[in-house]
Amino acid sequence: MQLKRILILGFFVVLVVLAVLLVVVSCVSPAKEHLRQGDEYVAQKLWDEAISKYSEAIEAVPDLAIAYYKRGRVYSELGRFGSAIADYDKAIVLAPRLAEAYNGRGYVYARQSQFDRAIADYDKAIELD
């Protein structure tokens, strides 16, 4: 009788884990599609559309560091440095080993003549790469 309970409980645990995985996968897939579309818009220099798609990826998966990095890159391209730094900061918080985010933020700091900060970020990017 005890073994039967353990088997039933184990079965339900497996079902719950599978259900959670299904939800996670279904959220990540649309986010990946938004990232892909954003990348296509970047290639065409359709900046506002790219920002929109990267924002949709973030809405789908709020802790998707690469989406913040990519949106920050577009903001940087547009000279919207405050927004770019905010996105790079968020990407770094979510993925502290994302060298590209440090590199992007360093570029923005350099453009703003904040050379000490730029050098620190470039050094970190080199260290991680």
Rosetta constraint file for C-alpha pairs under 8 A:
AtomPair CA 1 CA 5 HARMONIC 6.51 0.50
AtomPair CA 2 CA 6 HARMONIC 6.34 0.50
AtomPair CA 3 CA 7 HARMONIC 6.15 0.50
AtomPair CA 4 CA 8 HARMONIC 6.18 0.50
AtomPair CA 5 CA 9 HARMONIC 6.02 0.50
AtomPair CA 6 CA 10 HARMONIC 5.98 0.50
AtomPair CA 7 CA 11 HARMONIC 6.09 0.50
AtomPair CA 8 CA 12 HARMONIC 6.38 0.50
AtomPair CA 9 CA 13 HARMONIC 6.23 0.50
AtomPair CA 10 CA 14 HARMONIC 6.23 0.50
AtomPair CA 11 CA 15 HARMONIC 6.31 0.50
AtomPair CA 12 CA 16 HARMONIC 6.17 0.50
AtomPair CA 13 CA 17 HARMONIC 6.20 0.50
AtomPair CA 14 CA 18 HARMONIC 6.14 0.50
AtomPair CA 15 CA 19 HARMONIC 6.12 0.50
AtomPair CA 16 CA 20 HARMONIC 6.22 0.50
AtomPair CA 17 CA 21 HARMONIC 6.21 0.50
AtomPair CA 18 CA 22 HARMONIC 6.13 0.50
AtomPair CA 19 CA 23 HARMONIC 6.36 0.50
AtomPair CA 20 CA 24 HARMONIC 6.26 0.50
AtomPair CA 21 CA 25 HARMONIC 6.06 0.50
AtomPair CA 22 CA 26 HARMONIC 6.04 0.50
AtomPair CA 23 CA 27 HARMONIC 6.27 0.50
AtomPair CA 24 CA 28 HARMONIC 6.24 0.50
AtomPair CA 25 CA 29 HARMONIC 6.15 0.50
AtomPair CA 26 CA 30 HARMONIC 7.02 0.50
AtomPair CA 27 CA 31 HARMONIC 6.58 0.50
AtomPair CA 27 CA 60 HARMONIC 6.03 0.50
AtomPair CA 27 CA 61 HARMONIC 6.60 0.50
AtomPair CA 28 CA 32 HARMONIC 6.12 0.50
AtomPair CA 28 CA 60 HARMONIC 7.30 0.50
AtomPair CA 28 CA 61 HARMONIC 6.64 0.50
AtomPair CA 29 CA 33 HARMONIC 6.33 0.50
AtomPair CA 30 CA 34 HARMONIC 6.21 0.50
AtomPair CA 30 CA 57 HARMONIC 7.25 0.50
AtomPair CA 30 CA 60 HARMONIC 7.12 0.50
AtomPair CA 31 CA 35 HARMONIC 6.21 0.50
AtomPair CA 31 CA 56 HARMONIC 7.17 0.50
AtomPair CA 31 CA 57 HARMONIC 4.23 0.50
AtomPair CA 31 CA 58 HARMONIC 7.28 0.50
AtomPair CA 31 CA 60 HARMONIC 5.72 0.50
AtomPair CA 31 CA 61 HARMONIC 6.52 0.50
AtomPair CA 32 CA 36 HARMONIC 6.15 0.50
AtomPair CA 32 CA 57 HARMONIC 7.07 0.50
AtomPair CA 33 CA 37 HARMONIC 6.17 0.50
AtomPair CA 33 CA 57 HARMONIC 7.98 0.50
AtomPair CA 34 CA 38 HARMONIC 6.00 0.50
AtomPair CA 34 CA 53 HARMONIC 5.12 0.50
AtomPair CA 34 CA 54 HARMONIC 6.25 0.50
AtomPair CA 34 CA 56 HARMONIC 6.42 0.50
AtomPair CA 34 CA 57 HARMONIC 5.32 0.50
AtomPair CA 35 CA 39 HARMONIC 6.11 0.50
AtomPair CA 35 CA 53 HARMONIC 6.53 0.50
AtomPair CA 35 CA 54 HARMONIC 5.79 0.50
AtomPair CA 35 CA 57 HARMONIC 6.29 0.50
AtomPair CA 35 CA 67 HARMONIC 6.81 0.50
AtomPair CA 36 CA 40 HARMONIC 6.36 0.50
AtomPair CA 37 CA 41 HARMONIC 6.32 0.50
AtomPair CA 37 CA 50 HARMONIC 7.36 0.50
AtomPair CA 37 CA 53 HARMONIC 6.52 0.50
AtomPair CA 38 CA 42 HARMONIC 6.22 0.50
AtomPair CA 38 CA 49 HARMONIC 7.06 0.50
AtomPair CA 38 CA 50 HARMONIC 4.22 0.50
AtomPair CA 38 CA 51 HARMONIC 7.03 0.50
AtomPair CA 38 CA 52 HARMONIC 7.66 0.50
AtomPair CA 38 CA 53 HARMONIC 5.00 0.50
AtomPair CA 38 CA 54 HARMONIC 5.83 0.50
AtomPair CA 39 CA 43 HARMONIC 6.29 0.50
AtomPair CA 39 CA 50 HARMONIC 6.86 0.50
AtomPair CA 40 CA 44 HARMONIC 6.47 0.50
AtomPair CA 40 CA 50 HARMONIC 7.78 0.50
AtomPair CA 41 CA 45 HARMONIC 6.01 0.50
AtomPair CA 41 CA 46 HARMONIC 4.96 0.50
AtomPair CA 41 CA 47 HARMONIC 6.72 0.50
AtomPair CA 41 CA 49 HARMONIC 6.30 0.50
AtomPair CA 41 CA 50 HARMONIC 5.09 0.50
AtomPair CA 42 CA 46 HARMONIC 5.81 0.50
AtomPair CA 42 CA 47 HARMONIC 6.12 0.50
AtomPair CA 42 CA 50 HARMONIC 5.88 0.50
AtomPair CA 42 CA 74 HARMONIC 7.62 0.50
AtomPair CA 46 CA 50 HARMONIC 6.25 0.50
AtomPair CA 47 CA 51 HARMONIC 6.20 0.50
AtomPair CA 47 CA 74 HARMONIC 6.43 0.50
AtomPair CA 47 CA 78 HARMONIC 7.80 0.50
AtomPair CA 48 CA 52 HARMONIC 6.23 0.50
AtomPair CA 49 CA 53 HARMONIC 6.31 0.50
AtomPair CA 50 CA 54 HARMONIC 6.16 0.50
AtomPair CA 50 CA 71 HARMONIC 7.54 0.50
AtomPair CA 50 CA 74 HARMONIC 7.53 0.50
AtomPair CA 51 CA 55 HARMONIC 6.00 0.50
AtomPair CA 51 CA 71 HARMONIC 5.68 0.50
AtomPair CA 51 CA 74 HARMONIC 6.87 0.50
AtomPair CA 51 CA 75 HARMONIC 7.93 0.50
AtomPair CA 52 CA 56 HARMONIC 6.23 0.50
AtomPair CA 53 CA 57 HARMONIC 6.32 0.50
AtomPair CA 54 CA 58 HARMONIC 6.33 0.50
AtomPair CA 54 CA 67 HARMONIC 5.54 0.50
AtomPair CA 54 CA 68 HARMONIC 7.40 0.50
AtomPair CA 54 CA 70 HARMONIC 7.10 0.50
AtomPair CA 54 CA 71 HARMONIC 5.78 0.50
AtomPair CA 55 CA 59 HARMONIC 6.20 0.50
AtomPair CA 55 CA 67 HARMONIC 7.52 0.50
AtomPair CA 55 CA 71 HARMONIC 7.43 0.50
AtomPair CA 56 CA 60 HARMONIC 6.20 0.50
AtomPair CA 57 CA 61 HARMONIC 6.13 0.50
AtomPair CA 57 CA 62 HARMONIC 7.76 0.50
AtomPair CA 57 CA 64 HARMONIC 7.71 0.50
AtomPair CA 57 CA 67 HARMONIC 6.46 0.50
AtomPair CA 58 CA 62 HARMONIC 4.66 0.50
AtomPair CA 58 CA 63 HARMONIC 7.14 0.50
AtomPair CA 58 CA 64 HARMONIC 6.31 0.50
AtomPair CA 58 CA 67 HARMONIC 6.20 0.50
AtomPair CA 58 CA 68 HARMONIC 7.28 0.50
AtomPair CA 63 CA 94 HARMONIC 6.41 0.50
AtomPair CA 64 CA 68 HARMONIC 7.05 0.50
AtomPair CA 64 CA 91 HARMONIC 7.84 0.50
AtomPair CA 64 CA 94 HARMONIC 7.51 0.50
AtomPair CA 65 CA 69 HARMONIC 6.30 0.50
AtomPair CA 65 CA 90 HARMONIC 7.18 0.50
AtomPair CA 65 CA 91 HARMONIC 4.39 0.50
AtomPair CA 65 CA 92 HARMONIC 7.37 0.50
AtomPair CA 65 CA 94 HARMONIC 5.56 0.50
AtomPair CA 65 CA 95 HARMONIC 6.04 0.50
AtomPair CA 66 CA 70 HARMONIC 6.06 0.50
AtomPair CA 66 CA 91 HARMONIC 6.66 0.50
AtomPair CA 67 CA 71 HARMONIC 6.06 0.50
AtomPair CA 67 CA 91 HARMONIC 7.89 0.50
AtomPair CA 68 CA 72 HARMONIC 5.93 0.50
AtomPair CA 68 CA 87 HARMONIC 5.01 0.50
AtomPair CA 68 CA 88 HARMONIC 6.47 0.50
AtomPair CA 68 CA 90 HARMONIC 6.66 0.50
AtomPair CA 68 CA 91 HARMONIC 5.38 0.50
AtomPair CA 69 CA 73 HARMONIC 6.21 0.50
AtomPair CA 69 CA 87 HARMONIC 6.16 0.50
AtomPair CA 69 CA 88 HARMONIC 5.46 0.50
AtomPair CA 69 CA 91 HARMONIC 5.62 0.50
AtomPair CA 69 CA 100 HARMONIC 7.59 0.50
AtomPair CA 69 CA 101 HARMONIC 5.70 0.50
AtomPair CA 69 CA 104 HARMONIC 7.98 0.50
AtomPair CA 70 CA 74 HARMONIC 6.55 0.50
AtomPair CA 71 CA 75 HARMONIC 6.28 0.50
AtomPair CA 71 CA 84 HARMONIC 7.42 0.50
AtomPair CA 71 CA 87 HARMONIC 6.91 0.50
AtomPair CA 72 CA 76 HARMONIC 6.05 0.50
AtomPair CA 72 CA 83 HARMONIC 6.82 0.50
AtomPair CA 72 CA 84 HARMONIC 4.10 0.50
AtomPair CA 72 CA 85 HARMONIC 6.84 0.50
AtomPair CA 72 CA 86 HARMONIC 7.61 0.50
AtomPair CA 72 CA 87 HARMONIC 4.98 0.50
AtomPair CA 72 CA 88 HARMONIC 5.81 0.50
AtomPair CA 72 CA 104 HARMONIC 7.82 0.50
AtomPair CA 73 CA 77 HARMONIC 6.24 0.50
AtomPair CA 73 CA 84 HARMONIC 6.56 0.50
AtomPair CA 73 CA 104 HARMONIC 6.67 0.50
AtomPair CA 74 CA 78 HARMONIC 6.32 0.50
AtomPair CA 74 CA 84 HARMONIC 7.61 0.50
AtomPair CA 75 CA 79 HARMONIC 6.25 0.50
AtomPair CA 75 CA 80 HARMONIC 4.98 0.50
AtomPair CA 75 CA 81 HARMONIC 6.53 0.50
AtomPair CA 75 CA 83 HARMONIC 6.24 0.50
AtomPair CA 75 CA 84 HARMONIC 4.96 0.50
AtomPair CA 76 CA 80 HARMONIC 5.65 0.50
AtomPair CA 76 CA 81 HARMONIC 5.53 0.50
AtomPair CA 76 CA 83 HARMONIC 7.95 0.50
AtomPair CA 76 CA 84 HARMONIC 5.31 0.50
AtomPair CA 76 CA 108 HARMONIC 6.67 0.50
AtomPair CA 80 CA 84 HARMONIC 6.21 0.50
AtomPair CA 81 CA 85 HARMONIC 6.02 0.50
AtomPair CA 81 CA 108 HARMONIC 6.28 0.50
AtomPair CA 82 CA 86 HARMONIC 6.24 0.50
AtomPair CA 83 CA 87 HARMONIC 6.24 0.50
AtomPair CA 84 CA 88 HARMONIC 6.14 0.50
AtomPair CA 84 CA 105 HARMONIC 7.45 0.50
AtomPair CA 84 CA 108 HARMONIC 7.59 0.50
AtomPair CA 85 CA 89 HARMONIC 5.90 0.50
AtomPair CA 85 CA 105 HARMONIC 5.88 0.50
AtomPair CA 85 CA 108 HARMONIC 7.18 0.50
AtomPair CA 86 CA 90 HARMONIC 6.26 0.50
AtomPair CA 87 CA 91 HARMONIC 6.14 0.50
AtomPair CA 88 CA 92 HARMONIC 6.14 0.50
AtomPair CA 88 CA 101 HARMONIC 5.33 0.50
AtomPair CA 88 CA 102 HARMONIC 7.22 0.50
AtomPair CA 88 CA 104 HARMONIC 7.12 0.50
AtomPair CA 88 CA 105 HARMONIC 5.93 0.50
AtomPair CA 89 CA 93 HARMONIC 6.24 0.50
AtomPair CA 89 CA 101 HARMONIC 7.80 0.50
AtomPair CA 89 CA 105 HARMONIC 7.86 0.50
AtomPair CA 90 CA 94 HARMONIC 6.21 0.50
AtomPair CA 91 CA 95 HARMONIC 5.85 0.50
AtomPair CA 91 CA 96 HARMONIC 7.59 0.50
AtomPair CA 91 CA 98 HARMONIC 7.59 0.50
AtomPair CA 91 CA 101 HARMONIC 6.49 0.50
AtomPair CA 92 CA 96 HARMONIC 4.61 0.50
AtomPair CA 92 CA 97 HARMONIC 7.31 0.50
AtomPair CA 92 CA 98 HARMONIC 6.52 0.50
AtomPair CA 92 CA 101 HARMONIC 6.33 0.50
AtomPair CA 92 CA 102 HARMONIC 7.33 0.50
AtomPair CA 97 CA 128 HARMONIC 6.26 0.50
AtomPair CA 98 CA 102 HARMONIC 7.13 0.50
AtomPair CA 98 CA 125 HARMONIC 7.90 0.50
AtomPair CA 98 CA 128 HARMONIC 7.55 0.50
AtomPair CA 99 CA 103 HARMONIC 6.25 0.50
AtomPair CA 99 CA 124 HARMONIC 7.23 0.50
AtomPair CA 99 CA 125 HARMONIC 4.40 0.50
AtomPair CA 99 CA 126 HARMONIC 7.34 0.50
AtomPair CA 99 CA 128 HARMONIC 5.61 0.50
AtomPair CA 99 CA 129 HARMONIC 6.04 0.50
AtomPair CA 100 CA 104 HARMONIC 6.04 0.50
AtomPair CA 100 CA 125 HARMONIC 6.73 0.50
AtomPair CA 101 CA 105 HARMONIC 6.07 0.50
AtomPair CA 101 CA 125 HARMONIC 7.92 0.50
AtomPair CA 102 CA 106 HARMONIC 5.94 0.50
AtomPair CA 102 CA 121 HARMONIC 5.05 0.50
AtomPair CA 102 CA 122 HARMONIC 6.49 0.50
AtomPair CA 102 CA 124 HARMONIC 6.67 0.50
AtomPair CA 102 CA 125 HARMONIC 5.38 0.50
AtomPair CA 103 CA 107 HARMONIC 6.26 0.50
AtomPair CA 103 CA 121 HARMONIC 6.18 0.50
AtomPair CA 103 CA 122 HARMONIC 5.46 0.50
AtomPair CA 103 CA 125 HARMONIC 5.59 0.50
AtomPair CA 104 CA 108 HARMONIC 6.48 0.50
AtomPair CA 105 CA 109 HARMONIC 6.20 0.50
AtomPair CA 105 CA 118 HARMONIC 7.30 0.50
AtomPair CA 105 CA 121 HARMONIC 6.87 0.50
AtomPair CA 106 CA 110 HARMONIC 6.10 0.50
AtomPair CA 106 CA 117 HARMONIC 6.80 0.50
AtomPair CA 106 CA 118 HARMONIC 4.02 0.50
AtomPair CA 106 CA 119 HARMONIC 6.77 0.50
AtomPair CA 106 CA 120 HARMONIC 7.58 0.50
AtomPair CA 106 CA 121 HARMONIC 4.96 0.50
AtomPair CA 106 CA 122 HARMONIC 5.72 0.50
AtomPair CA 107 CA 111 HARMONIC 6.22 0.50
AtomPair CA 107 CA 118 HARMONIC 6.47 0.50
AtomPair CA 108 CA 112 HARMONIC 6.28 0.50
AtomPair CA 108 CA 118 HARMONIC 7.58 0.50
AtomPair CA 109 CA 113 HARMONIC 6.24 0.50
AtomPair CA 109 CA 114 HARMONIC 4.95 0.50
AtomPair CA 109 CA 115 HARMONIC 6.51 0.50
AtomPair CA 109 CA 117 HARMONIC 6.28 0.50
AtomPair CA 109 CA 118 HARMONIC 5.00 0.50
AtomPair CA 110 CA 114 HARMONIC 5.49 0.50
AtomPair CA 110 CA 115 HARMONIC 5.33 0.50
AtomPair CA 110 CA 117 HARMONIC 7.86 0.50
AtomPair CA 110 CA 118 HARMONIC 5.29 0.50
AtomPair CA 114 CA 118 HARMONIC 6.21 0.50
AtomPair CA 115 CA 119 HARMONIC 5.98 0.50
AtomPair CA 116 CA 120 HARMONIC 6.24 0.50
AtomPair CA 117 CA 121 HARMONIC 6.22 0.50
AtomPair CA 118 CA 122 HARMONIC 6.10 0.50
AtomPair CA 119 CA 123 HARMONIC 5.96 0.50
AtomPair CA 120 CA 124 HARMONIC 6.24 0.50
AtomPair CA 121 CA 125 HARMONIC 6.12 0.50
AtomPair CA 122 CA 126 HARMONIC 6.19 0.50
AtomPair CA 123 CA 127 HARMONIC 6.13 0.50
AtomPair CA 124 CA 128 HARMONIC 6.20 0.50
AtomPair CA 125 CA 129 HARMONIC 6.01 0.50
